[in-house]
Amino acid sequence: MKIILLIINFLVLSFLSAESDQINSINDLRIQADILVENGDYNIALTVFLNILEQEESIHEPDDVQIANTLNRIGELYIALGDDVQSQFYLQKAINIYEYEIIKNQQKVRSSLSNLLKTQISLGDLEAVKNTESRLIAFEELDNPYLVRGLTEHTLVEDFSEEDSAIELLDLAFTFLDRGLYSQSAENFSEALLLQSSNLDLDYFKDFNLSDSLIQSELILAFEDIREKDSLLTGANFYLSLLHSQRGEVEKAKDLIREYIIENPTDYRGQHLLASYLYSEQNWFEALFAYQQVVWKQSESVDAHFGIGKCLFNRGSYTDAINAFDIVLELDPYHHKAFYLSGLANIQIEKYSNAIPMFTKSLMLDPDNQDTYYYLGLAYHSINNQTRALEALNRTVKLNPENGNAHYLLGSIYEDILEVEKAISSYKLSRKFSPEIKDVHYKLGMLLYRMDDLQPAMEPLREFIILEPDSINVLKVLGHIFIDQKRFPEAINTYERLLEVYPDEASYHLAIAESYWNLKEYQNAKYSYEYVLEMDEENIDILYRLGIISMEDDNYESAINYFHSAINCDEPTLNMFYQLGVAYGSINNYMQAALAFQDALKISPDDPEIKYQLAIAYKQMGAYAAAIELLVDFVFLYPEDPIAYFVLGQSYFEIEDYINSKIAFEKSYNINDNDYRTLYYLGLCDYGISNFKSAAKFFKKALKIYPDDPNTHYKLALTYLKLNKIREARKKLNILYMLNNSLYDSLDNQINKFQ
């Protein structure tokens, strides 16, 4: 600002001494000052006008009207700056000059008097207000019909236009309003309207917005009073309509403006206001008709043509809307909203190339409009110019980082050009700021899913399924994620929803079966597996699973059938032969069990578990030597397995190799000393090698662990007989009598023979 003042002072000091040149310079300064006023730079404008006044006083007579005009402008600026004292000083000086040529300059005098009245009202000088009002009335009574009440037509003097008069009246009306003089304010508002000045277009009246309900009520009363007292001041209905509209009483507002239209059929503003009411109600058809009536009365009304375009746009008549906006732009080439809506209309009819220049021109006039940048980006994206699209959309989010639509479109573009991380980031921002965009949840979730970020993908996809509960793709993905996350109940629920749409889809039944399988709800799993098997009889995996489920149910015959079916369908697996062997062993068919385990070993020759199971089968078949060979290898690998040593000991015992049998049982006992069976067999081994004292000790230890085992009691009794302890042997008779009658009889015979 200091720089501007320095420039101004430089210009002033550099004026030529010649009067003509000085006048030209003053005129240039006046133009600059007027521009400053329009921009609201009142302090700088005041400085310039004071310099102008100094120059004019040096070249004009003291009573020159030009000086008065400058004095009046200075007074107005002081009003704008709130300095009523200074304003009064300069305005009074202007009036004094004007009064020298009162006939020619009475309008200017009245203008100055009006401004002076404002300052006097502001200062609260009631006596001065009364005096100034009397002077104003005197001017109205002169033979210059300037704003004479009751007249609908005015003959204005050449130097003071209707527009100027209207503005002066409105300024005065607002001054009265600020001081609570509602009747005077209402009168001036009504008189200004009846001038039908082109300066008072609809945009001007849109600024007539009084938020204070008390002021609204007072003005309504004042305007109604005017209607009753002076029927010619029909402008009251116009303002009453505005006031009722502000109070939300739209029907009342429409009735009043329709009354005004009847009273003032040539005033297009009434019809225009009615159109705006209808438009705000989204009554596009009637609003369109009202705007057209405005055009019939005022063919060059930019607002009316623009209203027509908006109505057509909202009715979906996009081509006609574009034509209407073209008319607007012919009348006003700088109407950025018309450019913008024309661009939108072209997008609606997919004429993206036509939309781009519209948005571009709109941005030249309104460079910080985020919406325009967004749609420009959309248009570029639609013609596959992704570079320009990204530029426009990034500008959008720079202007408004919370524009979810722009972030969404950015994500789509980044996804298309395979910049996945940027796409994910944009989708996340879109989801944050615009969660109502359904597809953003879908796109973010599916993109994360494709990136194997299953857990992060779940949340947006679940949100999408709330909005779109029948989305098959999302349900399938969610089902897969639930299974992957071991959330099997949710997986079952998801796939059951899919079955409602596709009841015969085998993959959904299979997913449900797998979920039940993991929950160990085998019966539910079985039903789903069987359903799938009906559609795919040679599904080797399902046959295997059904075999395992049958094993869990102890239905070994069924299990054997399923395993055989699986083996016959395709290349069998190790587990199929292994489980088949276990199933055969469970029904004591050790020959078939051995064959199955042998087939398993062909697939995995060094598998110790299979060798162990085969050894068990050999032992049960009586092939002890073969069993021993396999078990010796097994315990070498697993020397801490007591059961393996136990079975090895049994195998040696069956071939009466009591020494090796005892060694095996001792190793089993050293690992697990709480197994009575191991102690029993240790006793049997000692008995077999005639080490009866040691045998008796082992039998006694076994009975401490399991005192009700009849076999151990019987063998201990026999050992006693070998040790010639007949009394101790007889004691066992009573015990065996209670536990096992057959062993009792056998022992009784043995005792009788011994005697």
Stockholm file with secondary structure:
# STOCKHOLM 1.0

chainA/1-755         MKIILLIINFLVLSFLSAESDQINSINDLRIQADILVENGDYNIALTVFLNILEQEESIHEPDDVQIANTLNRIGELYIALGDDVQSQFYLQKAINIYEYEIIKNQQKVRSSLSNLLKTQISLGDLEAVKNTESRLIAFEELDNPYLVRGLTEHTLVEDFSEEDSAIELLDLAFTFLDRGLYSQSAENFSEALLLQSSNLDLDYFKDFNLSDSLIQSELILAFEDIREKDSLLTGANFYLSLLHSQRGEVEKAKDLIREYIIENPTDYRGQHLLASYLYSEQNWFEALFAYQQVVWKQSESVDAHFGIGKCLFNRGSYTDAINAFDIVLELDPYHHKAFYLSGLANIQIEKYSNAIPMFTKSLMLDPDNQDTYYYLGLAYHSINNQTRALEALNRTVKLNPENGNAHYLLGSIYEDILEVEKAISSYKLSRKFSPEIKDVHYKLGMLLYRMDDLQPAMEPLREFIILEPDSINVLKVLGHIFIDQKRFPEAINTYERLLEVYPDEASYHLAIAESYWNLKEYQNAKYSYEYVLEMDEENIDILYRLGIISMEDDNYESAINYFHSAINCDEPTLNMFYQLGVAYGSINNYMQAALAFQDALKISPDDPEIKYQLAIAYKQMGAYAAAIELLVDFVFLYPEDPIAYFVLGQSYFEIEDYINSKIAFEKSYNINDNDYRTLYYLGLCDYGISNFKSAAKFFKKALKIYPDDPNTHYKLALTYLKLNKIREARKKLNILYMLNNSLYDSLDNQINKFQ
#=GR chainA/1-755 SS CHHHHHHHHHHHHTCCSSHHHHHHHHHHHHHHHHHHHHTTCHHHHHHHHHHHHHHHHHHSCTTCHHHHHHHHHHHHHHHHTTCHHHHHHHHHHHHHHHGGGHHHHHHHHHHHHHHHHHHHHHHTCHHHHHHHHHHHHHHHTSSSCSSCTTCSSCCCCTTSCHHHHHHHHHHHHHHHHHTTCHHHHHHHHHHHHHTTCTTSCHHHHHTCCCCCHHHHHHHHHHHHHHHHHCTTCTHHHHHHHHHHHHTTCHHHHHHHHHHHHHHCTTCHHHHHHHHHHHHHTTCHHHHHHHHHHHHHHCTTCHHHHHHHHHHHHHTTCHHHHHHHHHHHHHHCTTCHHHHHHHHHHHHHTTCHHHHHHHHHHHHHHSTTCHHHHHHHHHHHHHTTCHHHHHHHHHHHHHHCTTCHHHHHHHHHHHHHTTCHHHHHHHHHHHHHHCTTCHHHHHHHHHHHHHTTCHHHHHHHHHHHHHHSTTCHHHHHHHHHHHHHTTCHHHHHHHHHHHHHHCTTCHHHHHHHHHHHHHTTCHHHHHHHHHHHHHHCTTCHHHHHHHHHHHHHTTCHHHHHHHHHHHHHHSSCCHHHHHHHHHHHHHTTCHHHHHHHHHHHHHHSTTCHHHHHHHHHHHHHHTCHHHHHHHHHHHHHHCTTCHHHHHHHHHHHHHTTCHHHHHHHHHHHHHHCTTCHHHHHHHHHHHHHTTCHHHHHHHHHHHHHHCTTCHHHHHHHHHHHHHTTCHHHHHHHHHHHHHHCHHHHHHHHHHHHHHC
#=GC SS_cons         CHHHHHHHHHHHHTCCSSHHHHHHHHHHHHHHHHHHHHTTCHHHHHHHHHHHHHHHHHHSCTTCHHHHHHHHHHHHHHHHTTCHHHHHHHHHHHHHHHGGGHHHHHHHHHHHHHHHHHHHHHHTCHHHHHHHHHHHHHHHTSSSCSSCTTCSSCCCCTTSCHHHHHHHHHHHHHHHHHTTCHHHHHHHHHHHHHTTCTTSCHHHHHTCCCCCHHHHHHHHHHHHHHHHHCTTCTHHHHHHHHHHHHTTCHHHHHHHHHHHHHHCTTCHHHHHHHHHHHHHTTCHHHHHHHHHHHHHHCTTCHHHHHHHHHHHHHTTCHHHHHHHHHHHHHHCTTCHHHHHHHHHHHHHTTCHHHHHHHHHHHHHHSTTCHHHHHHHHHHHHHTTCHHHHHHHHHHHHHHCTTCHHHHHHHHHHHHHTTCHHHHHHHHHHHHHHCTTCHHHHHHHHHHHHHTTCHHHHHHHHHHHHHHSTTCHHHHHHHHHHHHHTTCHHHHHHHHHHHHHHCTTCHHHHHHHHHHHHHTTCHHHHHHHHHHHHHHCTTCHHHHHHHHHHHHHTTCHHHHHHHHHHHHHHSSCCHHHHHHHHHHHHHTTCHHHHHHHHHHHHHHSTTCHHHHHHHHHHHHHHTCHHHHHHHHHHHHHHCTTCHHHHHHHHHHHHHTTCHHHHHHHHHHHHHHCTTCHHHHHHHHHHHHHTTCHHHHHHHHHHHHHHCTTCHHHHHHHHHHHHHTTCHHHHHHHHHHHHHHCHHHHHHHHHHHHHHC
//
